Amino acid sequence: MQSENDFIPADGIGTDHGPSLSRDRVPAAARFQARQPAGEGQVTDIKEKNPWGIEVYHHPNPEIASFLVPEEISPPRLDHFTAASPGDPGISPSVLGRIGSRAVGEILAVPGVKEVRVRPKEIRVKKEATVPWGDIEARIIHILEGAVRKKRIKAV
């Protein structure tokens, strides 16, 4: 484990093999800090959690965002879905489970969403370039809040 006093070269070269080719050295702790808003169009990597524990991570690609949920809403595997064509039968509950398949279906129905990648605790959404996140992010969070709420209900 490194302390804050340890330094890592900014270019990552030379960490184990002698001196770095770069003269710029940064504290190890600085490598792991989230980006801060630097101007119009840029956002913080991770927003504050909402009451249901859902976090939003905006990727460097402005069309992609990950929604991190505290509960597994699908089986432990990676699945990829695209916006349904008119004759598409939909997402089978046997693939993602009842809660996961319903959440993915509702997210894909949001105007502007192109594709969804599902992991147990992460929903990665790719949107159309013409649609701003402000128009769809709240709707996706609302859908995921419902999925988390249903997942926490236990039969007695």
N, C-alpha and C positions, 0 to 999 in steps of 0.2 A: 504494500500500500504506500502511496506517495503522500508526502506532506505538502502543505502549501509552499514550503520553501524549495521544494524540488522544481527544477525547470526542465521543460521539454522544448526542443526546437520547434519553432512555428511551422516549419515545413515537414516535420516528422522524420527527417533524415538524420542519421547519426546518433540515435538514441542509445543503441547498443554497440556501435562500431566507431567509437572515438568522436572527435569534434564534428559539429554540424557544418554543413556548407552555408547555412544561413547565419547571419549575425543577429537577426531578430529572435529573441528568446522570450517566451511567455510563461507565466506560472502555470503549472499543471492544472490548478483549479479553474483557470480562465478558459481552458478548452471546453469545459462542460457547462458553461453558462449558456442560457437560452438567448437567442437574438432579441434585441430590443427594437421597438419601432424606430425606424430611421427616416421615415418620410411617408408620403402618400403611397398607398398600395402595398406597404409592407406591414406585416402583423407579427405579434409575438408568437413564438412556436407553440407554447402551451398556455391556454387560457385557464382562468380559475375554474375549479370544479363547480358544477351546479349541485343542488341539494341531493340528487340521486347519484352523485359521484362520477358523472360523465365528463371526460376531458376532451378538448378538441386540439389536435395537433395539425398545424398548417405546414405542409411540406414546401420545399423550395420551389417545386412546380406549383404555380398558383391555381391550377385546376384540381389539385388533389388535397384532401384533408382526411385525417384519421380521427375517428370518434372512439375513444377508449372507454370501455364500460367496466364496472367493478365485478359484474357477474358474467359467467360464461353463458352466452345466449345461443351457442351452436356447439356441435361436437368438435373435438380437437383435430381439425383439419383445415386446409385452406380451400376455399371455393370462390369462383369468379362468376359474376353474372353481369349481363349487359341489359340495357333498357329493352323491354319486350317489344317484339314486332307484333303487328295486329293478329297473326294466327298463332302466336306462341301460347302453349298451354299453361305456362306459369312455372313456379318453383315448387317442386315436390316436397312435402313435409318430411318425407323419409330421408332427404338429403341433409337438411339443417335442423330438423325437429320442428314442432308446431310453432314455437315462439320465434325462433330464428327465421323460418321461412316467411312468416307473416311480416316480420320487421323488414326483411330484405324486399319483399314484394311492395310494401308501402313506401320504402325509400326509393325504389325504382320508379314508382308512380309519381314522385315529385317532379314537376316540370323543371328541366335543366339538368337532371342527373343522367349521366351516360352509362356508368358502370359502377358496380359494387364488388369489393373483395371482402370476404368474411373470414375472420379467424375467431377463435372462441371469445376473446375479450377485445377485439378490434374490428371495427367496420371502416374500411377505407373506401371513400367515395370520390369518384372522378366526375366533374361537372363539365358542362359545355362552356367554352371560353367566353361566350356572350352573356352568361348569367353570373351576376355577382353572388358571393357567398352570403351576403346579407339577406338575399331573397330566399335562400333554401336552408341555411344552417339551423335556424330556429325550428323549422319543420322537422328536420332530421333528428334533432335533439329531443323533440316532443315524442317522436316515434320510438326512439331508443329508451326514453323514460318509461314508456308503457311496457316495453319488453323487459326492462329491469324490474319493474314493479311486478309483472306477471311471474318472472323467474323467482322472485323472493317469496311468492305465495306457496305455502307448503300444505299439502293435503294432510288432514288429521283423521 
